[in-house]
Amino acid sequence: LALAMSGATTRAQTWSPLQPLPSGSRDGSICFAIDDRIYLGGGGGGHKDFFVYDPSTQEWTAQPDIPGCTTERAFATAFALNGKGYVCLGSDGAQFKQDLWEYDPIGEQWTERAPYPGTPRNTAFAFALNGKGYVCGGADNAFIYSDFYSYDPLENEWALVGALPEGPTAFGSAFTIGDYAYVMGGDHGTGETANVHRFDPATEEWAPMADHLGAPRQTAVAFALNGKGYFGCGQSAYTTPYADMYAYDPAENSWTAAGSFAGGVRCWAVAASAGDEAFMGTGWNFSTAFFNDWWSFSTAVGVEESSGTANGIRLFPVPADEQLNIQFPDDAVEMVITDATGRVIRTSRAVGKNAVVDVRELAPGIYQVVVALRNGTRVGSSF
């Protein structure tokens, strides 16, 4: 068996843990980026709070609560346009929402705008492209919807674009690259598919793209970074959660495996990109744990074919036929190796600054190693 480090000849894909959200664990939050800062708030479990994360200082700062709700703004949808953020729909306890709110980060204030013209709902998803926001699908207690609206912030007007290409869709995902949006995943009422569609705002038409890799799923995360789209985590049929991630190359219309989220299996998490990094966190592991964690994802150049080094972890030889040597920047108190689905393959404690993995025991695929160091930090890499 020969294993090659993920991105060995191009870019190292690295997850790094950051300062967690300074509030309660949650899922079903909203998240968007403005001027290389990430805004995150709301969520299930009684959350309507709102924060901004500054990657340059790695600090969170509380902002005014998301308005228009009494107890929480859960499973809402959000997008950013022209230096402002927009939050709409969602649920406030048992009440489905229809309102739209604009957030001005300079004045740190919310302004109510024209309400969403469809029926009140939650679980919709959104993207922003060419000066407009697009809100897609969603559900209430009776229906999953296929309608697809655009919002023009300059005119403060909504317009019905048409129907989503997969029909009724809740908990879908989208990212934008260049002049197009790419939509995938979601609950269609009859299950999930691996289909991916590209939306052209100039013609308002959809085109089928290559299916994403991995299992069909919903409640996943999606973001664009350095000209590629990323999609992963989520769950299928409300029974099977995932940690695997996949990268999409629009020039080749192809997908490749991109390792696993270092935080483990995760559903209803949030993610957004700022600068040369993406950020992801919160969500539920579909078992006993909700999260307020926060991670950065980078694809920085700097991994060589003969010896892969990323985030302070050195792996050699690459590729490995029998044994893979791993060196850490400090003594490791714990090392966890997971496969592309997030399943734990090996856990070792007090491993020092070096570890050896017998790759003959591993099936072909992408694996993630996450290490807790003696200095209190955690580092990770893929191989």
N, C-alpha and C positions, 0 to 999 in steps of 0.2 A: 504494500500500500504506500503510495506517495502522496503526501499532503503538502499543499502550497499555502503560504500565508495569504489571507485575503488581501487583495490589492498589492501583491508582492512586486509587480512590475509597474504599477501606476501610483495608487494612493492607499495609505493605511487608513482604514475605517476604525475610528477610536471613540469609545464612549467614556466619559469622565464624570464622576459624581460631583455635584455642586451643592451650594447652600440650599437646603430645602425651602419650600414655600412656608413662610412664617405664620401658618394658620392650619386649621384642621385638615386631615386627610379627606379625599373626596374623589368622585368620578363625575362625568358629565359636565365638565367645566367648559368655558370658552377661552380662546387664546388667539392673539394676533400680534403682528410686529409692526412697529412704526419707528423709523429712524434708528434702526439697529437696537431697539429696546423691545422687550417682550412684555405684553400685557396679558394677565391671566386672572380669571375670577369666576365667581358663581360655582354651581355644582350641587349635586345631590347631598342630602344630609343636612340641609338648612344653611346653605352658603349663598350669600349675595355680595360678599366682600370682593375687593378688586385690588390688584397689585401690579406694579411695574418692576421688571427685572432688568438691571443694567449689566450687560456682560463685561464691560470695562472695569467695573468695581466688584462684580459678583455679589451685588446687594439687591435686596428686595425693599420696595418702599410702598406703603399703603396708599391707595388712592380712594376717592369717594366711592361708596358702595354702588353697585349696579341698581338703578332706580326701577320703578314700576312693578315692584314685587314686595310682598309682605314678609315671607319667610325665606325664599330661595329663588334663584334663577337657575334651574337645572335643565340640562340637555337643550340649551339654547344654541343659536348659531351666530357666528360673528365673521366679520371681514374688515379689512383696513383699506382706505382710499384717500388719496390727497392729504396725507398727514393726519387723518382722523380715523377713529375706530367706530364700528357699528355693531350693535348687539340687538338681536330680535328673536321673537318666538321663545320657546322653552316652556317650562311649567313652574308654577308657584304653588307648591303643594298639589292639590287636586285640580287646580285651574290652569288650563292651557292659555298661552299668551299669543298676542297678535301685534304687540307694539314694537316700535323701532326706536332705538336711542343712539345718538351720536356722541362720541366722547372726544373732547378737545384736550390733548395732553399738555398744551401750553397753558391754558387756563385751568386745567384739571377740573373740568365741569362737563356735565351731561346735558343734552338738549333733546327733547322728544321731537321726532320727525314723523313723516307720513306713515301710518300703520301699514303693515303687510296686507295685501289685498285678498289673500286666500283665507281659508278657515284657520282659526287658532290651532296651534300644534306644537309639538316638540320634535326632537330627533332629526331635524333637517340638517343639511350641510351646505357649505357656501364656499365661494371663491370670488376674487376680485380680478378684473381684467379690463384693460383699455378704458379706464375711467368709470366703470360700472361694477356694482356688486351683484352677484347672482346667488339666489337662494333656491335650493333644490329639495324637492320631496318633503319628507317628514311624516309624522303620524299623530293620531289622537287615539282615543280608546276604541274607536270604531273602524277607522280606515288607515291604510298606508297610501300616501299620495304620490302622484307622478308629475304634478305641475311644477313649473320651472319659471321663476320670475327674475327680472332684472330691476335694479334700483339705480337711478341717476341722482347722485347727491346734489348736483348743481341745480337741477329742476325740482328736487325733492319729489320725484315721481317714480311709481312702479309701473312695469309693463309685463304682461304675460308673454313669455318667449315661446312656450309650447310644452311638450312633454319630455320627460327624461327617456333616454334610449332603452333602458331596461324596464321601463314602466314604473310602477310603484316602488319607491326606494326610501327606506329609513336607515339611519346610521351609515350613510355612504361616506366616501372620502374623495378628496380632490387635491391636485396641485397644479400650478401654472408654470409653464416654461415658454419664454418668448411670447408669441402672440396667441398661444393656445392654452386651453385648460384640459386636463385629463381627469376623468371621473371613473371610479372603480369601487367595488365592494358594496356592501349594504344588504339589508333585509328586504326582500321583494315580496314577502308574504308566502312565497312558495319555496323559500330557501335562498342560498347565496350562489353567485356565479363568479368565475374568474375573468369575466369580460371587462375590457377597458375601452372607453370611448373618448375621442378627442373632440372638443368643442371649438368651433371657429366663430368668434363674435362678429366678424365682418359679414358672414353669410348666415349666421345663426343656424348652422348645420352641424350634425354629428358625423364622425367617421370612426369605424371600428379600428382598433389598434391591436397589437399583440396581447394575448391574455397574460395576466400577471402570473408569476410562479407561485408555488405554495398552494395551500388549500384555499378554496373560496371562503370568504369571511365577511364579517361586518364589525362595526365598532373599532375599526383599525385607525392608525395614524397615517398621515401622508404629508410630505413636505418636499420642496425643491431646494437643491443645494448644488452650486457649482455646475449648473447646466444639466443636472440629472434629477429625476424624481425618485423619491423613496416612499415605500409603502410596506406596512407590516403590523405585527402584533394583532390585536383583536381576537375574535372568537367565531366559531361556526355553530349554528343551530342551538345557541345558548347552552352548549355542553362542553365544547373543547376550546380552551384558550391557547394563544400562541405568543411566542417571543421572536419569531423569525422576521427578518427584514429583507427587502428586495430593492434593487436599483434599476431604474428605467433610463435607457439612452434614447432620446427622441430622434437622433440622427440615424440610428440603426433600427429603431422601432423594436428594441429587444430588452429583455430583462435578465439580470444576473443576481445570484445570491449575494446578500450584503451582511452576512453574519446574523447575530441575534442581539436584541436589546439587552444591555448588561443588567438592567433592573429586573429581568425575568419576565414571565408571561404577564400580559397587561391588556386590559379591555377598557374602553371609554377613557383613555388617556388623551392628552393634548400635545401638540407639537407645532413649532414654528421656526423659521429660519431668520437669522440676523447676521449680516456680514458673511464671514466664511465658516459659520457654524450653524447647526440646528440645535434646538433645545426641546426636551421632551420630559414629561413627568405626570404626576398624579395618576388617577385611574384605580382599577380594581383587578385583583388577580383571579377573579372568578371563584374564589374560595373564601378565605377568612379575612383577607387584608385589603384595606383601602390605603392609598398612599398620598403623601405630600412631597415626595422626592422630586429632584430636579437634576437632569443630566444634560451634558453637551455632547454633540456628535460632530466629529470633524473628519475630513478626508484629506488631511495635509500630506503633501508629497514628502517622501523621505524614507521609504522602505526599499531595501535592496534585495535582489534575487538571492544572493548567497547567504545573507544574514539579515533577517527582518527585525527592525527596531521601531517600536511605536509606543508613545506615551511612557517611555522609560523602560519598557519591557523588551528584551532581546530574545529572539527565537532563532535557533540554528540547529542543524543545517536546514535550509529551505530550498527545495522540498526535502522532506525527511522520509526515508524508507522504513526505518525500524524505530529509532528513538529521536524525539524532539527535545532539545535542551532549551530551558527557559531561564533567563536571568532577570532578576528584579533590581530596582534601584535602591532598595532597602530590605531589611529582613521582613519576610512575609509571615504573618501570623495565620493566614488562611488563604487557600487557593481553591477556586471553584471553576470547574470546566463544564459548560453546557453545550448541547447541540443546537441546531438551527430552530428547533421547536421550543427551546428553553428548558428541556429536560436535563437535570443534573447528571452528568456522566461520572464526575469524580470530585470529591472534596478531600483536601489535605490540610492539616494544621501544622504550624510551626515548621514550615518548609525552608526557612532561612532565605538566602539570596539566590538559590539555585533549585531547579526542579527538573526531573526527567520524566517525559511521558512516552510510554510504549505505544506508538501509533499503530502497531499491528493489532491492537485490541479495538481500534476505532473503525467504524464503517466510513467509506468515503463521504465527504461532506464538509461543511463549514462549522467551525467550533469557536466558542468564545471563552477566553480565560479572564477571570476577574480576581484580583488579588487585594486583600486587605493588608496594608503595610504596618509595620510597628509604629511609624510616625503618625498613624491615624488616618492616612489617606487611602483611597482605593483607586486602582488603575486597572485598565482592561485593554485587551487586544483580541483580534481574531486570527485563526490559523486554519 
